[in-house]
Amino acid sequence: MSTVNFSVPDKVKDLFNATFAHKNKSAIIAELMLEAVERENQALRRTDAIDRILARRDTKPSITEEEIRTAREKGRP
C-alpha cells in the first residue's frame, strides 16, 4: 500500500471529513482516484473516436443533395 500526499483547500478537507466521518477515507479517496482515471480514459477514447470519424469524412467522396434526395425517394414505399 502506498501513501500519497495532496494539498487541498481547508474547506474541501473539512467538507470531506464531515461528509465521510466514520468511514474509510482512504478507500473513498482510492475509489475517487480510480473514477478520475476512468473518466480521463473515456475522454481520450472519445477524442480518438471523433478524430477517426473526422479522418474518414475527409477520405469519403461527397454526394450531392440531389443524390441524397434520390436515395431517400428510392427507399420510400
C-alpha positions as CSV (number, residue, x, y, z in Angstrom):
1,M,0.0,0.0,0.0
2,S,1.4,3.4,-0.9
3,T,0.9,6.8,0.7
4,V,0.0,9.8,-1.4
5,N,0.1,13.4,-0.2
6,F,-2.0,16.1,-1.8
7,S,-2.7,19.6,-0.8
8,V,-6.3,20.6,-0.8
9,P,-8.0,23.8,0.4
10,D,-9.0,23.6,4.1
11,K,-12.7,24.0,3.2
12,V,-12.6,20.9,0.9
13,K,-10.8,18.9,3.6
14,D,-13.4,20.0,6.2
15,L,-16.3,19.1,4.0
16,F,-14.8,15.8,3.1
17,N,-14.2,14.9,6.7
18,A,-17.7,15.9,7.7
19,T,-19.3,14.1,4.9
20,F,-17.4,10.9,5.3
21,A,-17.0,10.8,9.1
22,H,-16.7,7.3,10.5
23,K,-15.9,5.9,7.0
24,N,-12.7,4.6,5.5
25,K,-11.5,7.8,3.9
26,S,-8.5,6.1,2.3
27,A,-10.8,3.7,0.5
28,I,-13.0,6.6,-0.6
29,I,-10.0,8.5,-2.0
30,A,-8.8,5.4,-3.8
31,E,-12.2,4.9,-5.4
32,L,-12.4,8.6,-6.4
33,M,-8.9,8.3,-8.0
34,L,-9.9,5.3,-10.0
35,E,-13.1,7.1,-11.2
36,A,-10.9,10.0,-12.3
37,V,-8.6,7.7,-14.2
38,E,-11.6,6.1,-15.9
39,R,-13.1,9.5,-16.8
40,E,-9.8,10.6,-18.3
41,N,-9.5,7.3,-20.3
42,Q,-13.1,7.7,-21.6
43,A,-12.3,11.2,-22.6
44,L,-9.3,10.0,-24.5
45,R,-11.3,7.3,-26.2
46,R,-14.0,9.7,-27.2
47,T,-11.4,12.1,-28.7
48,D,-9.7,9.3,-30.6
49,A,-13.1,8.1,-31.9
50,I,-14.0,11.6,-33.0
51,D,-10.7,12.0,-34.7
52,R,-11.1,8.7,-36.6
53,I,-14.6,9.7,-37.7
54,L,-13.4,13.1,-38.9
55,A,-10.5,11.5,-40.8
56,R,-12.9,9.1,-42.6
57,R,-15.0,12.0,-43.6
58,D,-12.0,13.5,-45.4
59,T,-11.5,10.4,-47.4
60,K,-15.0,9.6,-48.4
61,P,-16.5,11.1,-51.6
62,S,-19.0,13.8,-51.2
63,I,-22.5,13.3,-52.5
64,T,-24.9,16.0,-53.7
65,E,-28.2,17.0,-52.3
66,E,-29.8,15.6,-55.4
67,E,-28.2,12.2,-54.8
68,I,-29.4,12.2,-51.2
69,R,-32.9,13.2,-52.3
70,T,-33.0,10.4,-54.9
71,A,-31.8,7.8,-52.4
72,R,-34.5,8.9,-49.9
73,E,-37.2,8.7,-52.5
74,K,-36.0,5.3,-53.8
75,G,-36.1,3.9,-50.2
76,R,-39.8,5.0,-49.7
77,P,-42.6,2.6,-50.4
